[in-house]
């Protein structure tokens, strides 16, 4: 005589498991953006040089607009 073995799977999650999953996802999300911000701060180009480039680009844009008859 052959008997079958039944295996049941409880698919319900407890509140503690749900909170653990949410907390883990939140931690990963915050850690990712913290690393991105820190990396951006550490690799940001020389600020005075970047400001000078920005001012030069703005001057070129104003010159272009003036050539089209737009006063700023």
N, C-alpha and C positions, 0 to 999 in steps of 0.2 A: 504494500500500500504506500502511495506517495503522498506526502503532505506538502502543501504550498506554504511558503513563508511570506507573510505580508509585512511590508515596510510602509509605515505611514510617515509622512513629512508634514511637520507643523510649519506652515508658511507664515504664521502671524508673528510679527515682531513686537517685542515688548517696548514700552515707553523708553526704558533705559537704552535699548539698542538704537532706537530712532534718534534719541538725543545724542548718542555717541557718534552716529553717522553724520548728523547735522553739525556737531562740533568739529569733527574731523574735516569736513568740507569747508567750514568757515575758517579753520586754522590754515588749511592749504591755500585758500583764497587770499587771506591776509598776508601770509608768508610770501606768496608769489609777488604781490604788489609791493611789499616791503623790499624784496630783493631788487625788483625793477627800479624803484625809486633810488635805492642806495647805489645801484649800478649807474643810473643816470647822473647822480651827483658826483660820483667818482670819475666818470669819463666825460663830464661836461667840459667843453673847450675853454680855453682861457677867456674869462668873462670880458675884460677890456677889449680884447681882439674881436670877440663876437659882437660887442656893442658897436665898435667902429665899423664892422661889416654891415651891421643893421642900419646904421646911420647913412652909410654910403649907398646902400640899396634904396633907402627912403629918398635920398637926394636924387638918385637916378629916376625914381618913379615920379617925383614932383616935376623934374625936368621934362619927362615924357608927357605928363599931363598938361604942362604949360605949352608944349609944342602943339598940342591938340586944341588949345584955346580954353582949357579949364584952369581957373585960378584957384589956388588953395590958400 
